Amino acid sequence: MTADSNVGFGELIGWNHIAAWLVDNGILAPAADHPLVPVPGTGGAGIDGARIAVVVVAIIVWLLLLSDIRGRKRRIPPHQY
């Protein structure tokens, strides 16, 4: 591989197209809205206050479900033969 053929990982996976799709579908806020948390490689698009709240709630629900599943596995008695 020569210096001229170096391609970044983002270019290999088509990050520009993915980021554009995320903005077009309202998942990321466009750069013009001045998001609170910009996502690298998106030209300034990112997560605004409302999207941060949704992400935080989703993570909390996921953690609660995960801990409940783990708790249920511990409560199941082993098979007795």
Stockholm file with secondary structure:
# STOCKHOLM 1.0

chainA/1-81         MTADSNVGFGELIGWNHIAAWLVDNGILAPAADHPLVPVPGTGGAGIDGARIAVVVVAIIVWLLLLSDIRGRKRRIPPHQY
#=GR chainA/1-81 SS CCGGGCCCHHHHTTHHHHHHHHHHTTSSBCGGGCCSEECTTTTTCEECHHHHHHHHHHHHHHHHHHHHHHHHHHHSCCCCC
#=GC SS_cons        CCGGGCCCHHHHTTHHHHHHHHHHTTSSBCGGGCCSEECTTTTTCEECHHHHHHHHHHHHHHHHHHHHHHHHHHHSCCCCC
//
